[in-house]
Amino acid sequence: MVKNLSKQSKKEPSLAFGGQALIEGVMIRSRRHMVMCVRKPDKGILTNIEKVTSYCDRYKPLGVPFIRGIVAMIESFYLGVKGLLFSANAALGEESGEQPEKFGYKELAVVAVGVLGITAFFFVVPFFLTGLLIPAGILFNIVEAAIRLTIFIAYLALISSWGEFKRVLMYHGAEHKAINAYEAGVPMDVANVKRHSRLHPRCGTSFLFIVLIVSIVLFSIVPTMDYVWRLAYRLLLIPVIAGISYELLRLSGKYRDSVVTKIFTAPGLAFQRLTTKEPTEDMLEVAIKAVEETNKLTSSQHAAPAVQS
């Protein structure tokens, strides 16, 4: 298995696997499957495998650059919430073994509303706060960006200091270490995986930072308008910002060894020190199993690469 895994990592590009920390577990995704591994109360590891088909694959127009980023963001949010619910039940020993619900139009619409609501808050609140201090102009954009960055940092600091959430952050670190080890082509055992970094350039934390930078640039080049129109275009540009940020995230993974990429992703990696913690060995075992199970599925079906979520 180790030999096959090493060969697969050389054939697949660096975007082959993505994932997310769960409650007492790790979720790893390929293009066609989602594998969830959760540590049960009896210390065993429960593995659940689901087939996933992106709307970008179902409907080709949704798979074009920039549009695919919007779709990927919504789908990742939905699957992430679904994984957290599954892991919560499994960690409490309440997994019933029932077949999971399918990802349909109704669920997609609900998730889309949630994503847009959270994103709108991130853009609208700094705008209103800045409006209380400065009427308009270049200074407005600078202060707004500073407030948005402050909110972002405060959010990261808050979740990283939340005691109940610490184990999730440790599993987040385990997920990154396992993917980094896989992409390096090393044998997937605890000793090898443990030596790899808990930071990863395609992490959602890095994506949020890219969103922040892209929004600053776009808002700065849009012509000055009255108050209502300035608020309106901030909301209208959210999909554009998401699409651009997604493409930049893909490039950062594809050219991760480039000097330019390393400089560009450095702030996001720095913020990951707040959103990841060093995992224990039993957490690494869960992450390794998730990667290995995903690799088996990917190797058998020759699935195309997916992107870290």
Number of C-alpha atoms within 10 A of each C-alpha: 11 14 11 13 20 18 14 20 19 13 9 17 15 23 18 24 25 23 28 27 28 27 25 23 34 31 31 29 30 25 21 19 18 23 23 31 30 29 23 19 12 8 10 10 20 17 18 18 17 14 12 15 14 17 15 16 12 10 9 10 12 18 18 10 13 19 19 22 25 22 20 21 18 20 21 18 17 19 18 18 14 15 23 20 13 21 28 17 15 24 21 13 14 12 14 9 8 6 7 10 8 10 15 8 9 9 13 16 12 12 19 18 12 15 15 15 11 10 15 15 12 16 19 17 15 19 22 13 14 22 15 8 11 13 11 15 12 12 12 17 18 15 18 25 23 15 17 23 17 13 15 18 14 12 12 17 14 12 15 20 12 11 9 10 13 16 22 23 25 23 30 30 28 35 34 29 27 31 28 21 24 27 20 15 18 17 17 23 15 18 11 13 27 19 12 17 16 26 25 22 24 27 23 19 25 25 22 16 20 23 20 19 15 18 22 18 13 13 19 16 9 11 8 13 12 9 13 8 11 16 15 11 13 18 17 11 14 17 18 18 23 26 22 20 25 27 15 21 25 20 14 20 21 15 13 18 10 12 9 12 18 15 10 17 22 14 15 22 21 13 18 24 17 18 26 24 20 19 20 15 14 14 23 27 21 26 32 26 22 29 29 19 20 24 25 15 17 22 15 8 10 14 16 13 18 17 20 26 22
